[in-house]
Amino acid sequence: MIPQPGDALISLDRVTFGYGAEPVLCDVTLAVRPAEFTGIVGPSGSGKTTLLRVLLGTVSPTRGRVTRPVRTSVSYVPQLETVNWNFPVTVDECVLMSRTTGRLLPWASRVEKAEVANVLERLGIAELGRRHIRELSGGQQQRMFIARALLRRPQLLLMDEPTSGVDVGTRHEMLHLLDDLNQEGLAVVLTTHDLNGMAAHLPNLICLRNHVIATGAPVEVITASVLEQTFGARMEVLEHCGLPVVVDRYAPDPSPSARAVL
Amino acid sequence: MSELLAPFHYEFFVKGLVVATLAGALCGLIGVYITLKGMSYIGHGLSHAIFGGFAASAVVSFNYFIGAGIWGLASALAINQVARKRAIGSDAAIGVITTASFALGVALLTKFGNRGPTFDAALFGSIIGVKDSDVLVILGVTLLTAAVVFLRYRALLFTTFDPEVADVSGVSVSRMDALLMFVLSLSILSTLTVIGVTLVAATLVIPAVVARMLTNSFSRMLALSTAIGAVCGFVGMNLSYHLDVPSGTTIVLTGATVFGMVLLFTGGGRLRRTVGLDQHPDVPATTPVTSAR
């Protein structure tokens, strides 16, 4: 389906981008609409993070067109693994960072303090404001960055691997939180390599391997054929409680003696 | 006691003390950003590059601040240009350009002699010969730096902590980086006479590292680092007079002593706060998570 830029927060039309001669993204066409919840899945080097960067506007396509209305407000939550956790900031300081306009004074105004307290309360970490960022659990760290993103009152939240390296409980927490925010009207686009734990639970998926392999609901997209095209590996797809469950079909190479017989 | 207060009767000492205290505070303040951004080596390199300009200015009897300033700026641009072409890394570019500039400075001073501060004074700092203009210059640079940090506090903090997200949140990261480089160059230039080329980098790093060991808050780290730098400058300058050794040496040794004392009293655990202070870990390669059968 060709995206209609008119009602989209951001739309990409045949976008191609590469860091060198080899393109990382090829002819990508998609639209992000208000209150949509989409996951981008694909193997390492498939262009997931680059696609987020194109949506953010930090890289410009070498070919194609990105349409982003001026009014569209986008916030970004980075991967936890990319953060310097020894950096000397408290949770309050970190959340307030996103308030870069409107006030020249370094310290927070009373209104800003109230806003930070509200957003931390909404995300269930109100009592952690004075703690150093390293003293938080993985789920709390993720919530802190979402709080920083929400302080800008975005229409679209972009997240890079939000559940990478977190335990099952934290992953469930994160899914509930993002689902709640999405129900309140926030559009969410995230990248994930977790097919069963994350992707299968999202309303909409984009399978990416430098170009879009398939888009749609998980039941339509998570098929053995699409996954083989996306990941270059054979996987089996089962069904459990209406959700697709992906199972590796790893077959070891035959032993040298068996190879000789073959 | 009277022996301790004796140097305060000398005008040259009071001027040197004011300059050293301001230099320590200035380096402590800017050092927080330099250390957290992993730019310590740039600070070290720039001070060496500026020495080339210092020597060239002295040989042709040109104003030291203008000559060395232009030279330092040209070196910074050259480093940026070489690193941009990706032929070699920025650390290698700093190594080549700044040491070449330093070597040129040594060659010029050896061949043609020096009409300004002595060779030793330029390398290790000196309390002798601090002029009124030196006091005014460092006072101006300190006020300018404080104003930049105060008025651009949030943008600088965001850029230092998370440049990628800062960039998409409306902060001009390249402008902030350029502003920081400009202030760093001015700071090195204005403190060179008292601290010396070879020791400036230490005054940028030590107060910031000690402050990091004492606090987890960025705003408190800025205040502590500035105060520690100022105290080290003040005490170091007094020691320089009484021990009759170059002022840069005593300022750095005072800082190192403060570091050792903080380490001793707070335990090695606080040192861990400074591990990888300037690093953003690599993103690990990801593979799809599925159920294996």
Interface residues (C-beta under 8 A of the other chain):
Chain A: V41 P43 S44 L56 G57 T58 V74 S75 Y76 P78 Q79 E81 T82 V83 N84 N86 F87 P88 V89 T90 E93 C94 L96 M97 S98 R99 T100 T101 R103 L104 L105 P106 W107 H132 R148 R152 E161 S164 G165 H193 D194 L195 N196 G197 F231 M235 E236 V245 V246 V247 D248 R249 Y250
Chain B: L36 F150 L151 Y153 R154 A155 L157 F158 T160 F161 D162 E164 V165 A166 D167 V168 S169 G170 V171 R212 T215 N216 S217 F218 S219 R220 M221 R273 T274 V275 G276 L277 D278 Q279 H280 P281 D282 V283 P284 A285 T286 T287 P288 V289 T290 S291 A292 R293
